[in-house]
Structures are given as structure tokens and as C-alpha cells.
């Protein structure tokens, strides 16, 4: 048992990166606006995205290299598209998750310093942890964070259900107007996470493989499945919390990070009792801090690897360069768009959903190619499963484009 726990790593990092805006913000809003009516969407997108996330650790441990190495083998043009997409979205994504984290820190620990200063403090803490602790510290720290997050969320949901007097409706709904459809796409765009996180997990799996000689493909898939199941269950938990405290309450969440965070904690405390303050505070902050930390590590790691594969003489374009650039860029975006948290999240989530078919197709093509050992290529059932997933993602992306055009 201890051996299995010791080998957990990239799967929990995946969970740490995934359980963030998609859960605390989007899932809570889904519950607040639709009750339990969008559980179908949460489960459906988790099911259809699964194989494309799983191909990340599968390929990395089967070949000893990341998905980015594989993209390069499929064609430099594919790697260039990834490089451009990641460069275009990483600042917005980092800003979106950090703004929410800073808002929660301000609400929980006091408004004695400004939201801007909280943002800088959180980013510096994450920066120091990553530069000096590197992957080993990230791996160990995430085990503690995920356990804390899981326990605090389970306690809050359990007590919320026991204190809720009226029954919850499980009737599922399909959004109809353009505003509701836009929310649905945003909700599914980051549920459980953007598909490019498969690249991140492949990089973490390579690092874990260097650190532990026992982290083989079967172990990696077990690790991933634990993390993936956890993100799905916690997603349902946050939808439940949103439904319990805000559905039919007449309240709406603010787009300001500071106001949103205060609203969130206040609503839980008012509806569930003072006891909820500590648990929801811990759950909310650990949710967002884990995402801030993992995204600040992963995007620079991916950009450094991509640059090394695309360009010559890239010693200056290393991990340190990209993490410093991302930190400075995030602070810059925050200074101008701090009051537009909702807009930042909407942009980031919609971009993630619209680009999802690209990552799904490329990951499927790579795992089915000669570059993957035959033993670890998909089975016939997984081939069918993957094709259905690609069709699902393309279909929903087209539905979104058409609904916006109309």
C-alpha cells in the first residue's frame, strides 16, 4: 500500500492543476444557476476527455519522453501550433487562477493589504518553491494539498447536505439561450481541465521516472486514474455546494475576484453555519493555491521543452526564463484586468474548449503511431472510444460557434 502511495505523483499534480477554476468557480456557478441540472455535462465531458488525458502518462512512461517530443516526431508544424497556442493562453490562464487565489487570500487572511499585493506575494511564494524545491518538492507538497482539499471538501458537502431542509431536484437541463450556452461551453472547457494538461502530465511523468525507477506505465496509469477520479468526484461536490447554498436564492456571483471570494465564503457561512467558514476556507484556498502552483510550473516547463525542440541555441529560453516571464506577465495582466475576473475566466475556458479537438486528435494520432511501442498502443475498444471523444469535442465546438453566430 505504501509503495502505491509513494508512486503517486503526476496524477495528483494533474488533480492539483485541474481542481481550480473549473471546480471552485465554474462548478459552483453551475450549481448556483442550474441546481444539479448540469451534472450530465460534467460527467459527459469527463468521460469523453478521459482517453486524451490518459495518453499523456501512457506515452511518457512507455517511451521515456514527453508528448512534446512526440509532437516533434509527427511534424514540426504541430509543435509550432502548440508553441503558439500555449504562448497565447498561458498568461491569461495564470492570471485567471492567481486572481481567484489572491481574492480568497484577501477574504480569509484579511484586507489589511491590497489585492494587488496579495497577488504578488502568492506568485513569489510559488516562484520560490518551484525554483529552489523543483519537481521533488512540488511532488511532495501536492500530496499534502490534495489530501487537505479532499477532506475539507467532503466534510463541507456532507454537512451541507445534512443541514439542507428541502430536497434537491436531479432533473437535468439543456441550456437554450446564447448566454446559457456560452456558460455551458465555458463550464465544459475546463472540466476537468484543458486538454493541453496532458502535455504537462507527460512532462511530470518523465521527471517522476527519473526520480523513481519503479514509476512504470502500469503505475503511471493507476496514478492518473486516481487523480482523474478525484477531480470528477470533487467537481460533483462543488456543483452540490453551489446548489445547496445559492440555487434559487436570487444571488449572483460578482466578476470581481475580491467580491466573488467574499460572496463565496459568506454564502457558505450563512447557509451552512459558522462552522463552514474554516472548512470552505481551507477547501477554497487549497483548491486555488494548488492550481496556481502547478500551472506556474507546467507552462514554463512546456515552453522550455518546446523551445529546445524548435530552436537552436536555446540555453537562455530555459525553465527559469519562462517562469520569470510568466510571473511578470501575470502581474501585468492583473494590474489592468483585476476587476474583470469573469471575463478572464470566460476567455481562458472558451479558448480551452475550442482548441480541445486539436489536442485530442494529435494525442490520439501519436499514441496510435509507430512512435509508441505496440504494447501500449490503444486497444480496439479504446480506438472506438477515442474516435467518439473526438467527434463529441468537435460537435460541441461547432455547436458553440453556430450558437454565437446566430
C-alpha positions as CSV (number, residue, x, y, z in Angstrom):
1,X,0.0,0.0,0.0
2,X,2.8,2.4,1.0
3,X,4.6,1.6,-2.3
4,X,1.5,2.7,-4.3
5,X,1.2,5.9,-2.3
6,X,4.9,6.7,-2.8
7,X,4.5,6.2,-6.5
8,X,1.6,8.7,-6.7
9,X,2.8,11.9,-8.2
10,X,1.9,13.2,-11.7
11,X,-1.6,12.0,-11.3
12,X,-2.0,14.2,-8.1
13,X,-0.3,17.1,-9.9
14,X,-2.9,16.6,-12.7
15,X,-5.6,16.8,-10.0
16,X,-4.0,19.9,-8.4
17,X,-3.9,21.7,-11.8
18,X,-7.4,20.5,-12.7
19,X,-9.2,21.2,-9.4
20,X,-9.2,25.0,-9.6
21,X,-11.3,27.5,-11.6
22,X,-13.3,24.6,-13.2
23,X,-14.4,23.4,-9.8
24,X,-14.4,26.3,-7.4
25,X,-15.8,28.9,-9.8
26,X,-17.4,27.1,-12.8
27,X,-18.9,24.1,-10.9
28,X,-20.1,26.3,-8.0
29,X,-21.8,28.6,-10.5
30,X,-23.3,25.7,-12.4
31,X,-24.9,24.6,-9.1
32,X,-26.0,28.1,-8.2
33,X,-27.6,28.8,-11.6
34,X,-28.9,25.3,-12.6
35,X,-29.0,23.3,-9.4
36,X,-27.9,19.8,-10.2
37,X,-29.2,20.2,-13.8
38,X,-25.7,20.2,-15.4
39,X,-24.4,17.1,-13.8
40,X,-24.9,15.4,-17.1
41,X,-22.5,17.8,-18.8
42,X,-19.9,17.3,-16.1
43,X,-20.0,13.5,-16.4
44,X,-20.2,13.6,-20.2
45,X,-17.1,15.8,-20.7
46,X,-15.1,13.8,-18.1
47,X,-15.9,10.6,-19.9
48,X,-15.1,11.8,-23.4
49,X,-11.9,13.7,-22.4
50,X,-10.5,10.8,-20.4
51,X,-8.5,8.9,-23.1
52,X,-6.8,12.1,-24.4
53,X,-5.6,12.9,-20.9
54,X,-4.6,9.3,-20.2
55,X,-2.4,9.2,-23.4
56,X,0.0,11.7,-21.7
57,X,1.4,9.5,-18.9
58,X,0.9,6.4,-21.1
59,X,3.2,7.8,-23.9
60,X,5.7,9.3,-21.5
61,X,6.3,6.2,-19.5
62,X,6.2,3.8,-22.5
63,X,8.8,5.9,-24.4
64,X,10.7,7.8,-21.8
65,X,9.9,11.1,-23.5
66,X,7.1,13.8,-23.3
67,X,4.2,14.4,-25.7
68,X,6.2,17.4,-27.0
69,X,8.9,15.0,-28.2
70,X,6.2,13.0,-29.9
71,X,4.6,16.1,-31.5
72,X,8.0,17.0,-32.9
73,X,8.3,13.5,-34.5
74,X,4.8,13.8,-36.0
75,X,5.9,17.1,-37.6
76,X,7.5,20.4,-36.6
77,X,4.3,22.2,-37.7
78,X,2.3,20.5,-35.0
79,X,4.8,21.6,-32.3
80,X,4.8,25.1,-33.7
81,X,1.0,25.2,-33.4
82,X,1.3,24.0,-29.8
83,X,4.0,26.6,-29.0
84,X,1.9,29.4,-30.4
85,X,-1.3,28.3,-28.6
86,X,0.5,27.9,-25.3
87,X,2.2,31.2,-25.6
88,X,-1.2,32.9,-26.4
89,X,-3.1,31.3,-23.5
90,X,-0.6,30.8,-20.6
91,X,-0.7,34.4,-19.3
92,X,-4.5,34.5,-19.3
93,X,-4.8,31.1,-17.6
94,X,-2.2,32.0,-15.0
95,X,-3.8,35.4,-14.4
96,X,-7.3,33.8,-14.0
97,X,-6.2,31.3,-11.4
98,X,-4.0,33.7,-9.5
99,X,-6.6,36.4,-9.3
100,X,-9.1,33.9,-7.6
101,X,-6.4,32.7,-5.3
102,X,-5.5,36.3,-4.3
103,X,-9.2,37.1,-3.7
104,X,-9.5,34.2,-1.4
105,X,-6.3,35.0,0.5
106,X,-7.6,38.6,1.0
107,X,-11.0,37.3,2.3
108,X,-9.5,34.7,4.5
109,X,-6.4,36.4,5.9
110,X,-7.6,40.0,5.9
111,X,-7.9,43.0,3.8
112,X,-5.0,44.7,5.5
113,X,-3.1,44.7,2.2
114,X,-4.3,45.2,-1.3
115,X,-5.4,42.6,-3.7
116,X,-2.5,43.5,-6.0
117,X,-0.1,42.9,-3.2
118,X,-1.7,39.5,-2.4
119,X,-1.2,38.5,-6.0
120,X,2.5,39.4,-5.9
121,X,3.0,37.6,-2.6
122,X,1.3,34.4,-3.8
123,X,3.3,34.4,-7.1
124,X,6.6,35.0,-5.3
125,X,5.8,32.1,-2.8
126,X,5.1,29.8,-5.7
127,X,8.1,31.0,-7.6
128,X,10.5,30.4,-4.7
129,X,9.0,26.9,-4.0
130,X,9.4,25.9,-7.7
131,X,12.9,27.4,-8.4
132,X,14.5,26.1,-5.2
133,X,12.4,23.0,-4.5
134,X,12.0,21.9,-8.1
135,X,9.9,18.9,-9.1
136,X,10.7,16.9,-5.9
137,X,9.2,19.5,-3.6
138,X,6.2,20.0,-5.9
139,X,5.5,16.3,-5.9
140,X,5.6,16.0,-2.1
141,X,3.7,19.2,-1.5
142,X,0.9,18.2,-3.8
143,X,0.2,15.0,-1.8
144,X,-0.4,17.2,1.3
145,X,-2.5,19.7,-0.6
146,X,-4.8,17.2,-2.3
147,X,-5.4,15.3,0.9
148,X,-6.3,18.5,2.7
149,X,-8.5,19.6,-0.2
150,X,-10.4,16.3,-0.4
151,X,-11.1,16.0,3.3
152,X,-12.2,19.7,3.7
153,X,-14.5,19.4,0.6
154,X,-16.1,16.1,1.7
155,X,-16.7,17.5,5.2
156,X,-18.3,20.7,3.8
157,X,-20.5,18.8,1.3
158,X,-21.6,16.2,4.0
159,X,-22.6,18.9,6.5
160,X,-24.3,21.0,3.8
161,X,-26.5,18.1,2.8
162,X,-27.4,17.3,6.4
163,X,-28.3,20.9,7.0
164,X,-30.3,21.3,3.8
165,X,-34.0,21.1,4.6
166,X,-35.6,21.0,1.2
167,X,-35.0,18.2,-1.3
168,X,-32.7,18.7,-4.3
169,X,-34.0,18.1,-7.8
170,X,-31.9,15.8,-10.1
171,X,-33.8,16.9,-13.2
172,X,-31.2,17.6,-15.9
173,X,-31.5,20.7,-18.1
174,X,-30.2,21.7,-21.6
175,X,-29.2,25.4,-21.8
176,X,-31.1,27.1,-24.6
177,X,-30.3,30.8,-25.0
178,X,-26.8,32.1,-26.1
179,X,-25.8,33.2,-22.6
180,X,-26.6,29.8,-21.1
181,X,-24.9,28.0,-23.9
182,X,-21.8,30.2,-23.6
183,X,-21.7,29.3,-19.9
184,X,-22.1,25.6,-20.7
185,X,-19.2,25.7,-23.1
186,X,-17.0,27.6,-20.6
187,X,-18.0,25.0,-17.9
188,X,-17.1,22.1,-20.1
189,X,-14.0,23.8,-21.5
190,X,-12.1,23.5,-18.2
191,X,-13.9,20.4,-16.8
192,X,-12.0,18.6,-15.5
193,X,-9.2,20.7,-17.2
194,X,-8.0,22.0,-20.6
195,X,-6.7,19.1,-22.7
196,X,-3.3,20.6,-23.0
197,X,-2.7,19.5,-19.4
198,X,-2.0,16.0,-21.0
199,X,1.3,17.6,-22.1
200,X,2.0,18.9,-18.6
201,X,1.4,15.4,-17.1
202,X,3.7,13.8,-19.7
203,X,6.5,16.2,-18.6
204,X,5.8,15.5,-14.9
205,X,5.8,11.7,-15.7
206,X,9.2,12.0,-17.3
207,X,10.5,13.8,-14.2
208,X,8.9,11.2,-11.9
209,X,10.5,8.4,-14.0
210,X,13.9,10.0,-13.4
211,X,13.3,10.2,-9.7
212,X,11.7,6.8,-9.2
213,X,12.8,3.7,-11.0
214,X,9.5,2.0,-10.1
215,X,7.3,4.5,-12.0
216,X,6.4,2.4,-15.0
217,X,3.5,2.6,-17.4
218,X,1.1,0.5,-15.2
219,X,2.0,2.5,-12.2
220,X,1.5,5.8,-14.1
221,X,-1.9,4.8,-15.3
222,X,-3.0,3.8,-11.8
223,X,-1.7,7.2,-10.5
224,X,-3.5,9.0,-13.3
225,X,-6.8,7.2,-12.7
226,X,-6.7,8.1,-9.0
227,X,-6.2,11.7,-9.9
228,X,-8.8,11.7,-12.6
229,X,-11.5,10.0,-10.4
230,X,-10.7,12.5,-7.7
231,X,-11.2,15.5,-10.0
232,X,-14.6,14.1,-11.2
233,X,-15.9,13.4,-7.7
234,X,-14.8,16.8,-6.4
235,X,-16.4,18.5,-9.4
236,X,-19.7,16.9,-8.4
237,X,-19.0,18.1,-4.8
238,X,-18.6,21.7,-5.8
239,X,-21.8,21.6,-8.0
240,X,-23.6,20.2,-5.0
241,X,-22.2,23.0,-2.8
242,X,-23.4,25.7,-5.3
243,X,-26.8,24.1,-5.5
244,X,-27.1,23.9,-1.7
245,X,-26.1,27.5,-0.9
246,X,-27.2,29.6,-3.9
247,X,-29.7,27.8,-6.2
248,X,-33.0,29.8,-6.2
249,X,-31.5,32.3,-3.7
250,X,-31.7,35.3,-6.0
251,X,-28.0,35.9,-5.5
252,X,-25.5,36.2,-8.4
253,X,-21.7,36.0,-8.2
254,X,-19.6,39.1,-9.0
255,X,-16.9,39.2,-11.7
256,X,-14.5,40.9,-9.2
257,X,-12.1,38.5,-7.6
258,X,-12.3,40.1,-4.2
259,X,-16.1,40.4,-4.2
260,X,-16.5,36.9,-5.6
261,X,-14.3,35.4,-2.8
262,X,-16.1,37.2,-0.1
263,X,-19.5,36.2,-1.5
264,X,-18.5,32.6,-1.8
265,X,-17.3,32.3,1.8
266,X,-20.2,34.4,3.2
267,X,-22.9,32.4,1.3
268,X,-21.5,29.1,2.7
269,X,-21.3,30.5,6.2
270,X,-24.8,32.0,6.1
271,X,-26.4,28.8,4.7
272,X,-24.4,26.1,6.5
273,X,-23.4,27.8,9.7
274,X,-20.2,29.4,11.2
275,X,-18.5,26.0,11.3
276,X,-18.4,26.1,7.5
277,X,-16.0,29.1,7.4
278,X,-12.9,27.1,8.3
279,X,-13.7,24.1,6.1
280,X,-14.8,26.0,3.0
281,X,-12.0,28.5,3.5
282,X,-9.4,25.7,3.5
283,X,-11.1,23.9,0.6
284,X,-11.3,27.0,-1.5
285,X,-7.8,28.3,-0.8
286,X,-6.0,24.9,-1.2
287,X,-8.0,24.4,-4.4
288,X,-6.8,27.6,-6.0
289,X,-3.3,27.6,-4.5
290,X,-2.6,24.1,-5.9
291,X,-3.7,25.3,-9.3
292,X,-1.6,28.5,-9.2
293,X,1.4,26.4,-8.1
294,X,1.1,23.7,-10.7
295,X,0.2,26.0,-13.7
296,X,3.2,28.2,-12.8
297,X,5.4,25.2,-13.0
298,X,3.8,23.5,-16.0
299,X,3.6,26.2,-18.6
300,X,7.3,27.3,-18.3
301,X,8.3,23.6,-18.3
302,X,6.3,23.1,-21.6
303,X,7.6,26.3,-23.2
304,X,11.2,25.4,-22.3
305,X,10.9,21.9,-23.8
306,X,9.1,23.2,-26.9
307,X,11.8,25.9,-27.5
308,X,14.6,23.3,-27.1
309,X,12.9,21.2,-29.8
310,X,12.1,24.0,-32.2
311,X,15.1,26.3,-32.0
312,X,18.9,26.2,-31.8
313,X,21.0,27.8,-29.0
314,X,18.0,27.9,-26.6
315,X,20.0,28.0,-23.4
316,X,18.5,31.3,-22.5
317,X,15.0,30.1,-23.2
318,X,15.1,27.7,-20.3
319,X,12.7,27.0,-17.5
320,X,13.9,29.9,-15.3
321,X,13.4,32.4,-18.2
322,X,9.8,31.2,-18.9
323,X,8.8,31.1,-15.2
324,X,10.1,34.6,-14.7
325,X,8.4,35.9,-17.9
326,X,5.1,34.2,-16.8
327,X,5.3,35.7,-13.3
328,X,5.9,39.2,-14.6
329,X,3.3,38.9,-17.4
330,X,0.7,37.7,-14.9
331,X,1.3,40.6,-12.6
332,X,1.0,43.0,-15.6
333,X,-2.3,41.5,-16.7
334,X,-3.6,41.6,-13.2
335,X,-2.9,45.3,-12.8
336,X,-5.1,46.1,-15.8
337,X,-7.8,43.4,-15.5
338,X,-8.2,42.7,-11.8
339,X,-11.9,43.7,-11.9
340,X,-12.6,41.6,-14.9
341,X,-12.1,38.1,-13.4
342,X,-15.2,36.8,-15.1
343,X,-14.0,38.0,-18.5
344,X,-10.6,36.4,-18.0
345,X,-12.0,33.1,-17.0
346,X,-14.5,33.1,-19.8
347,X,-11.8,33.8,-22.4
348,X,-9.5,31.2,-21.0
349,X,-12.2,28.5,-20.7
350,X,-13.7,29.1,-24.2
351,X,-10.2,29.0,-25.8
352,X,-9.5,25.7,-24.0
353,X,-12.7,24.1,-25.3
354,X,-12.3,25.4,-28.9
355,X,-8.7,24.1,-29.0
356,X,-9.6,20.7,-27.4
357,X,-10.3,18.9,-30.7
358,X,-6.7,19.8,-31.8
359,X,-5.1,18.2,-28.7
360,X,-7.5,15.2,-28.9
361,X,-6.6,14.4,-32.5
362,X,-2.9,14.9,-32.1
363,X,-2.7,12.8,-28.9
364,X,-4.7,10.0,-30.5
365,X,-2.6,10.1,-33.6
366,X,0.6,10.0,-31.6
367,X,-0.4,7.1,-29.3
368,X,-1.5,5.1,-32.3
369,X,1.6,5.7,-34.3
370,X,4.9,3.8,-34.7
371,X,6.4,6.2,-32.2
372,X,4.5,4.3,-29.4
373,X,5.5,0.7,-28.5
374,X,2.8,-1.6,-29.8
375,X,2.2,-3.0,-26.3
376,X,1.0,0.4,-25.2
377,X,-1.0,1.5,-28.2
378,X,-4.8,1.7,-27.7
379,X,-6.9,-1.5,-27.9
380,X,-9.8,-1.7,-30.4
381,X,-12.2,-0.6,-27.8
382,X,-10.0,2.4,-26.9
383,X,-9.7,3.3,-30.6
384,X,-13.5,3.5,-30.8
385,X,-13.7,5.3,-27.5
386,X,-11.2,7.9,-28.8
387,X,-13.0,8.5,-32.1
388,X,-16.2,9.1,-30.2
389,X,-14.5,11.5,-28.0
390,X,-13.0,13.4,-30.9
391,X,-16.5,13.6,-32.6
392,X,-18.0,14.8,-29.3
393,X,-15.5,17.6,-28.9
394,X,-15.7,18.7,-32.5
395,X,-19.6,18.6,-32.3
396,X,-19.7,20.8,-29.2
397,X,-17.2,23.3,-30.5
398,X,-19.3,23.7,-33.7
399,X,-22.4,24.0,-31.6
400,X,-20.8,26.8,-29.7
401,X,-19.6,28.6,-32.9
402,X,-23.1,28.3,-34.5
403,X,-24.9,29.5,-31.4
404,X,-22.7,32.5,-31.1
405,X,-23.2,33.3,-34.8
406,X,-26.9,33.1,-34.5
